[in-house]
Each structure stands twice: as C-alpha cells, then as structure tokens.
C-alpha cells in the first residue's frame, strides 16, 4: 500500500494530498518522515497516523471523515 493511500485511510483530504504529491520536494520530505518513523519502530499504519496528525495540526484542517461513507 502506498503512502498516499495510507494517509487517505487517516482522513487527510485528497486535495491536501494532491498538493503535497504535486511537488517533488514535498514528496521527498514525506517519504523521509515515513521511513524514519518505520525505522523508529512504528508500523506503516501507525506511521501514517502520526503523519496525518502532524498535517492536521500544522494546517488546521479537519479530517475528511466523508471517506468512510464512500
């Protein structure tokens, strides 16, 4: 499962992820953070959850719980 899908599973709106994945530098930062969390012992799911929490805190956006209904 790729990082984009894992982050969508934690309710980051696709418009936010699309913006992140549009820029190579942002993708590299995200992948590096994800790998670091994995190396620190997080599961892939928990690493995605941690990154999602950071995105919500940094941007002030709310989780996209509408995904549950799709």
N, C-alpha and C positions, 0 to 999 in steps of 0.2 A: 504494500500500500504506500502511495507516495505522500509526501509531506502536505501537499495541498489538500488531499482527501482527509488526512488525519486532522488537519486544522478545521476543515468544514465540519467534521464529526464533533468538534468542540464549539460549534456555532459561530465561528468567525464569518461574517457576511462575505459572500463571494466577491462583491465589489471591492472590498478591502483586500482580499487575497489577490484578485486580479491586478490591483495596483502594485502590490508587492512583487508579484511574479512578472511584472512588465519590465522591471529594472534588474539587470544582471547583478549589480552591487547589492541590492536588497535580497536577491535570491541567495547570493553567497553568504551574506550575514545570517540569514535564516537557517541555511543548511549548516553553517558552522555552529550556531547555537544549538540546533537539534543534535548534531553529532556530539557536542560537548556534554549535553545532558545524558545522552546514551552512554558515553564514556564514564560519566559520573554515577552510573548505575540505574538510571531511570529506564523504564520500559518505553517503547516507542509511543504508546498511548499516553503515558504519564508525561513524557517529554512534550508531546503536542499540547496536552492540557496546560502545562506550565507556560509554554509559549503563548497559548491563547489567553491565559490570564494576564500576561505581560502586555499583549496587544490591547486588551480591553482597558487595562489601567493607563497605558500610555496615550491611547486615542480618545478615551472617554465614550467609546461606542458601547452599545448594548449587544449582548449575544443575539444571534438570529435564530430564535427558537422555532421559527416557522419551518425550518428544515425538518423538524420532527414530523411534520404533517405531510411532507412530500412523499 
